[in-house]
Amino acid sequence: MMTWYLIIFVFMVLMGAFALAYQIFRLTELDAKCRGLKHPKWWGLFSLSGNNGSGGLILYLIGRRKYPIAMNSEERTLMNSRKKRAGAALVFMAVGMICLMSTCILSFN
């Protein structure tokens, strides 16, 4: 019975991680587009790369300082919506991880 719980919680963590990565990709793409950078999709993919998982995002955040942002209200609404979705994905992943750890501890006792 515990195996099913483990599978469900691992699936929860993975779905949260993929949703978070997708939202970060879309946020970076929208930000790059609003700042007028060339190839915003490439910047979105670059933000997901790195040895520790976020090295590309840090480099993007440092490099974007030179470009002022010009965002209209529709893009601002979309940006806030994506931030809320990223937060929800992070909560989903954290709850899944807590439940996964609890199940692992209970199954070994």
Backbone as JSON Lines, residues from 0, in Angstrom:
{"i":0,"aa":"M","n":[0.83,-1.2,0.0],"ca":[0.0,0.0,0.0],"c":[0.87,1.26,0.0]}
{"i":1,"aa":"M","n":[1.97,1.24,0.71],"ca":[2.86,2.4,0.77],"c":[3.49,2.7,-0.58]}
{"i":2,"aa":"T","n":[3.64,1.67,-1.42],"ca":[4.23,1.87,-2.73],"c":[3.39,2.82,-3.56]}
{"i":3,"aa":"W","n":[2.08,2.69,-3.48],"ca":[1.19,3.59,-4.23],"c":[1.33,5.03,-3.75]}
{"i":4,"aa":"Y","n":[1.45,5.2,-2.46],"ca":[1.65,6.55,-1.94],"c":[2.97,7.14,-2.42]}
{"i":5,"aa":"L","n":[4.01,6.32,-2.42],"ca":[5.31,6.78,-2.9],"c":[5.23,7.2,-4.36]}
{"i":6,"aa":"I","n":[4.57,6.41,-5.18],"ca":[4.43,6.73,-6.6],"c":[3.66,8.03,-6.79]}
{"i":7,"aa":"I","n":[2.58,8.2,-6.05],"ca":[1.76,9.4,-6.16],"c":[2.55,10.64,-5.74]}
{"i":8,"aa":"F","n":[3.29,10.55,-4.64],"ca":[4.02,11.71,-4.15],"c":[5.22,12.04,-5.02]}
{"i":9,"aa":"V","n":[5.88,11.03,-5.57],"ca":[6.96,11.29,-6.52],"c":[6.4,11.98,-7.76]}
{"i":10,"aa":"F","n":[5.25,11.52,-8.22],"ca":[4.6,12.16,-9.36],"c":[4.24,13.61,-9.03]}
{"i":11,"aa":"M","n":[3.77,13.87,-7.82],"ca":[3.45,15.24,-7.4],"c":[4.68,16.14,-7.44]}
{"i":12,"aa":"V","n":[5.78,15.64,-6.93],"ca":[7.02,16.43,-6.9],"c":[7.5,16.71,-8.32]}
{"i":13,"aa":"L","n":[7.47,15.69,-9.17],"ca":[7.92,15.88,-10.55],"c":[7.02,16.84,-11.32]}
{"i":14,"aa":"M","n":[5.71,16.74,-11.13],"ca":[4.79,17.65,-11.81],"c":[5.01,19.08,-11.32]}
{"i":15,"aa":"G","n":[5.22,19.26,-10.04],"ca":[5.52,20.59,-9.51],"c":[6.81,21.15,-10.07]}
{"i":16,"aa":"A","n":[7.83,20.31,-10.19],"ca":[9.12,20.75,-10.72],"c":[9.02,21.14,-12.19]}
{"i":17,"aa":"F","n":[8.32,20.34,-12.98],"ca":[8.14,20.66,-14.4],"c":[7.3,21.92,-14.58]}
{"i":18,"aa":"A","n":[6.26,22.08,-13.78],"ca":[5.43,23.27,-13.87],"c":[6.22,24.51,-13.49]}
{"i":19,"aa":"L","n":[7.05,24.41,-12.46],"ca":[7.89,25.53,-12.04],"c":[8.89,25.9,-13.12]}
{"i":20,"aa":"A","n":[9.54,24.91,-13.71],"ca":[10.51,25.17,-14.78],"c":[9.82,25.83,-15.98]}
{"i":21,"aa":"Y","n":[8.62,25.38,-16.32],"ca":[7.9,25.96,-17.45],"c":[7.52,27.42,-17.17]}
{"i":22,"aa":"Q","n":[7.07,27.69,-15.96],"ca":[6.68,29.06,-15.62],"c":[7.9,29.98,-15.59]}
{"i":23,"aa":"I","n":[9.04,29.5,-15.13],"ca":[10.26,30.31,-15.16],"c":[10.67,30.58,-16.6]}
{"i":24,"aa":"F","n":[10.55,29.57,-17.45],"ca":[10.84,29.76,-18.87],"c":[9.95,30.84,-19.47]}
{"i":25,"aa":"R","n":[8.64,30.76,-19.21],"ca":[7.7,31.73,-19.78],"c":[7.9,33.13,-19.18]}
{"i":26,"aa":"L","n":[8.21,33.22,-17.89],"ca":[8.48,34.51,-17.26],"c":[9.71,35.17,-17.88]}
{"i":27,"aa":"T","n":[10.75,34.4,-18.06],"ca":[11.98,34.93,-18.64],"c":[11.76,35.34,-20.09]}
{"i":28,"aa":"E","n":[11.01,34.55,-20.82],"ca":[10.71,34.88,-22.21],"c":[9.92,36.19,-22.3]}
{"i":29,"aa":"L","n":[8.91,36.34,-21.47],"ca":[8.11,37.56,-21.46],"c":[8.95,38.77,-21.05]}
{"i":30,"aa":"D","n":[9.8,38.61,-20.05],"ca":[10.66,39.69,-19.61],"c":[11.63,40.1,-20.71]}
{"i":31,"aa":"A","n":[12.22,39.13,-21.38],"ca":[13.15,39.43,-22.47],"c":[12.45,40.13,-23.62]}
{"i":32,"aa":"K","n":[11.22,39.71,-23.9],"ca":[10.45,40.34,-24.97],"c":[10.12,41.79,-24.61]}
{"i":33,"aa":"C","n":[9.75,42.04,-23.37],"ca":[9.4,43.4,-22.92],"c":[10.63,44.31,-22.89]}
{"i":34,"aa":"R","n":[11.78,43.74,-22.67],"ca":[13.01,44.54,-22.63],"c":[13.62,44.73,-24.01]}
{"i":35,"aa":"G","n":[13.08,44.06,-25.02],"ca":[13.57,44.24,-26.38],"c":[14.82,43.43,-26.69]}
{"i":36,"aa":"L","n":[15.09,42.4,-25.93],"ca":[16.24,41.54,-26.22],"c":[15.92,40.66,-27.43]}
{"i":37,"aa":"K","n":[16.95,40.36,-28.19],"ca":[16.76,39.47,-29.34],"c":[16.6,38.03,-28.85]}
{"i":38,"aa":"H","n":[15.82,37.26,-29.55],"ca":[15.61,35.84,-29.29],"c":[15.12,35.57,-27.87]}
{"i":39,"aa":"P","n":[13.91,36.01,-27.51],"ca":[13.42,35.81,-26.13],"c":[13.22,34.34,-25.76]}
{"i":40,"aa":"K","n":[12.88,33.49,-26.73],"ca":[12.73,32.06,-26.41],"c":[14.08,31.45,-26.03]}
{"i":41,"aa":"W","n":[15.13,31.88,-26.69],"ca":[16.46,31.38,-26.36],"c":[16.84,31.81,-24.95]}
{"i":42,"aa":"W","n":[16.5,33.04,-24.58],"ca":[16.79,33.51,-23.22],"c":[16.01,32.7,-22.2]}
{"i":43,"aa":"G","n":[14.77,32.33,-22.57],"ca":[13.98,31.49,-21.67],"c":[14.62,30.13,-21.46]}
{"i":44,"aa":"L","n":[15.12,29.52,-22.53],"ca":[15.8,28.24,-22.4],"c":[17.12,28.38,-21.65]}
{"i":45,"aa":"F","n":[17.82,29.48,-21.92],"ca":[19.1,29.73,-21.25],"c":[18.91,29.88,-19.74]}
{"i":46,"aa":"S","n":[17.78,30.45,-19.35],"ca":[17.53,30.65,-17.92],"c":[17.36,29.33,-17.17]}
{"i":47,"aa":"L","n":[17.01,28.27,-17.89],"ca":[16.83,26.96,-17.25],"c":[18.13,26.17,-17.18]}
{"i":48,"aa":"S","n":[19.16,26.62,-17.88],"ca":[20.41,25.85,-17.92],"c":[21.32,26.25,-16.77]}
{"i":49,"aa":"G","n":[22.32,25.47,-16.58],"ca":[23.31,25.76,-15.55],"c":[23.65,24.51,-14.76]}
{"i":50,"aa":"N","n":[24.81,24.53,-14.14],"ca":[25.25,23.37,-13.38],"c":[24.38,23.11,-12.16]}
{"i":51,"aa":"N","n":[23.98,24.16,-11.48],"ca":[23.18,24.01,-10.28],"c":[21.7,24.2,-10.55]}
{"i":52,"aa":"G","n":[21.31,24.27,-11.79],"ca":[19.9,24.4,-12.13],"c":[19.44,25.82,-12.36]}
{"i":53,"aa":"S","n":[20.18,26.81,-11.87],"ca":[19.74,28.18,-12.06],"c":[20.89,29.11,-12.44]}
{"i":54,"aa":"G","n":[21.98,28.59,-12.9],"ca":[23.1,29.43,-13.29],"c":[22.77,30.32,-14.46]}
{"i":55,"aa":"G","n":[22.0,29.82,-15.41],"ca":[21.59,30.62,-16.56],"c":[20.66,31.74,-16.16]}
{"i":56,"aa":"L","n":[19.8,31.51,-15.19],"ca":[18.88,32.53,-14.73],"c":[19.64,33.67,-14.06]}
{"i":57,"aa":"I","n":[20.65,33.34,-13.28],"ca":[21.45,34.37,-12.62],"c":[22.18,35.22,-13.66]}
{"i":58,"aa":"L","n":[22.74,34.57,-14.67],"ca":[23.42,35.32,-15.73],"c":[22.45,36.2,-16.51]}
{"i":59,"aa":"Y","n":[21.24,35.7,-16.74],"ca":[20.23,36.52,-17.42],"c":[19.86,37.73,-16.58]}
{"i":60,"aa":"L","n":[19.66,37.53,-15.29],"ca":[19.28,38.63,-14.41],"c":[20.38,39.69,-14.33]}
{"i":61,"aa":"I","n":[21.63,39.27,-14.37],"ca":[22.73,40.23,-14.37],"c":[22.81,40.96,-15.71]}
{"i":62,"aa":"G","n":[22.65,40.24,-16.8],"ca":[22.78,40.82,-18.13],"c":[21.64,41.72,-18.57]}
{"i":63,"aa":"R","n":[20.48,41.58,-17.98],"ca":[19.32,42.35,-18.42],"c":[19.3,43.77,-17.87]}
{"i":64,"aa":"R","n":[20.2,44.09,-16.97],"ca":[20.22,45.42,-16.34],"c":[20.37,46.55,-17.35]}
{"i":65,"aa":"K","n":[21.04,46.29,-18.45],"ca":[21.3,47.33,-19.44],"c":[20.05,47.73,-20.22]}
{"i":66,"aa":"Y","n":[19.03,46.88,-20.19],"ca":[17.85,47.09,-21.02],"c":[16.66,47.5,-20.14]}
{"i":67,"aa":"P","n":[16.13,48.7,-20.38],"ca":[14.95,49.12,-19.59],"c":[13.71,48.35,-20.03]}
{"i":68,"aa":"I","n":[12.8,48.17,-19.11],"ca":[11.6,47.39,-19.4],"c":[10.48,48.33,-19.84]}
{"i":69,"aa":"A","n":[9.78,47.92,-20.87],"ca":[8.61,48.65,-21.36],"c":[7.45,47.66,-21.41]}
{"i":70,"aa":"M","n":[6.64,47.66,-20.37],"ca":[5.59,46.65,-20.23],"c":[4.22,47.35,-20.17]}
{"i":71,"aa":"N","n":[3.27,46.87,-20.98],"ca":[1.93,47.43,-20.91],"c":[1.12,46.66,-19.86]}
{"i":72,"aa":"S","n":[-0.12,47.08,-19.65],"ca":[-0.92,46.49,-18.56],"c":[-1.25,45.02,-18.84]}
{"i":73,"aa":"E","n":[-1.44,44.67,-20.1],"ca":[-1.74,43.26,-20.43],"c":[-0.56,42.36,-20.11]}
{"i":74,"aa":"E","n":[0.64,42.81,-20.46],"ca":[1.84,42.03,-20.16],"c":[2.1,41.98,-18.66]}
{"i":75,"aa":"R","n":[1.8,43.07,-17.97],"ca":[1.98,43.09,-16.51],"c":[1.03,42.1,-15.83]}
{"i":76,"aa":"T","n":[-0.21,42.04,-16.33],"ca":[-1.18,41.08,-15.8],"c":[-0.72,39.65,-16.06]}
{"i":77,"aa":"L","n":[-0.21,39.41,-17.27],"ca":[0.29,38.08,-17.61],"c":[1.49,37.71,-16.74]}
{"i":78,"aa":"M","n":[2.36,38.67,-16.48],"ca":[3.53,38.43,-15.64],"c":[3.1,38.07,-14.21]}
{"i":79,"aa":"N","n":[2.15,38.81,-13.66],"ca":[1.67,38.5,-12.31],"c":[0.98,37.15,-12.25]}
{"i":80,"aa":"S","n":[0.24,36.8,-13.3],"ca":[-0.42,35.49,-13.36],"c":[0.61,34.36,-13.37]}
{"i":81,"aa":"R","n":[1.66,34.55,-14.16],"ca":[2.71,33.52,-14.24],"c":[3.46,33.41,-12.91]}
{"i":82,"aa":"K","n":[3.66,34.52,-12.21],"ca":[4.31,34.47,-10.9],"c":[3.47,33.69,-9.9]}
{"i":83,"aa":"K","n":[2.16,33.89,-9.95],"ca":[1.28,33.14,-9.04],"c":[1.29,31.66,-9.38]}
{"i":84,"aa":"R","n":[1.31,31.34,-10.67],"ca":[1.37,29.92,-11.08],"c":[2.69,29.29,-10.65]}
{"i":85,"aa":"A","n":[3.78,30.04,-10.75],"ca":[5.08,29.52,-10.3],"c":[5.06,29.28,-8.8]}
{"i":86,"aa":"G","n":[4.45,30.18,-8.06],"ca":[4.33,29.99,-6.61],"c":[3.49,28.77,-6.26]}
{"i":87,"aa":"A","n":[2.4,28.57,-7.01],"ca":[1.55,27.41,-6.78],"c":[2.3,26.12,-7.11]}
{"i":88,"aa":"A","n":[3.11,26.14,-8.16],"ca":[3.91,24.96,-8.51],"c":[4.94,24.67,-7.43]}
{"i":89,"aa":"L","n":[5.51,25.72,-6.87],"ca":[6.49,25.55,-5.79],"c":[5.83,24.96,-4.55]}
{"i":90,"aa":"V","n":[4.64,25.43,-4.22],"ca":[3.9,24.89,-3.07],"c":[3.53,23.44,-3.32]}
{"i":91,"aa":"F","n":[3.08,23.14,-4.54],"ca":[2.71,21.77,-4.92],"c":[3.91,20.84,-4.77]}
{"i":92,"aa":"M","n":[5.06,21.31,-5.21],"ca":[6.28,20.51,-5.11],"c":[6.7,20.33,-3.65]}
{"i":93,"aa":"A","n":[6.59,21.38,-2.85],"ca":[6.98,21.29,-1.44],"c":[6.07,20.36,-0.66]}
{"i":94,"aa":"V","n":[4.76,20.45,-0.91],"ca":[3.81,19.56,-0.22],"c":[4.06,18.11,-0.63]}
{"i":95,"aa":"G","n":[4.3,17.89,-1.92],"ca":[4.61,16.54,-2.39],"c":[5.87,15.99,-1.75]}
{"i":96,"aa":"M","n":[6.88,16.85,-1.59],"ca":[8.13,16.39,-0.99],"c":[7.96,16.09,0.5]}
{"i":97,"aa":"I","n":[7.2,16.92,1.2],"ca":[6.95,16.65,2.62],"c":[6.19,15.34,2.8]}
{"i":98,"aa":"C","n":[5.18,15.14,1.97],"ca":[4.42,13.88,2.05],"c":[5.28,12.69,1.66]}
{"i":99,"aa":"L","n":[6.15,12.87,0.67],"ca":[7.04,11.79,0.25],"c":[8.01,11.42,1.37]}
{"i":100,"aa":"M","n":[8.57,12.41,2.02],"ca":[9.49,12.14,3.13],"c":[8.76,11.47,4.29]}
{"i":101,"aa":"S","n":[7.56,11.92,4.59],"ca":[6.78,11.32,5.66],"c":[6.46,9.85,5.36]}
{"i":102,"aa":"T","n":[6.1,9.6,4.12],"ca":[5.78,8.22,3.73],"c":[7.01,7.34,3.81]}
{"i":103,"aa":"C","n":[8.15,7.87,3.4],"ca":[9.4,7.1,3.47],"c":[9.76,6.78,4.92]}
{"i":104,"aa":"I","n":[9.61,7.75,5.8],"ca":[9.93,7.54,7.2],"c":[8.98,6.51,7.81]}
{"i":105,"aa":"L","n":[7.7,6.62,7.51],"ca":[6.71,5.68,8.05],"c":[6.87,4.28,7.5]}
{"i":106,"aa":"S","n":[7.29,4.15,6.25],"ca":[7.43,2.83,5.65],"c":[8.64,2.08,6.18]}
{"i":107,"aa":"F","n":[9.68,2.8,6.61],"ca":[10.88,2.15,7.14],"c":[10.78,1.83,8.61]}
{"i":108,"aa":"N","n":[9.79,2.35,9.29],"ca":[9.63,2.06,10.73],"c":[8.79,0.86,10.96]}
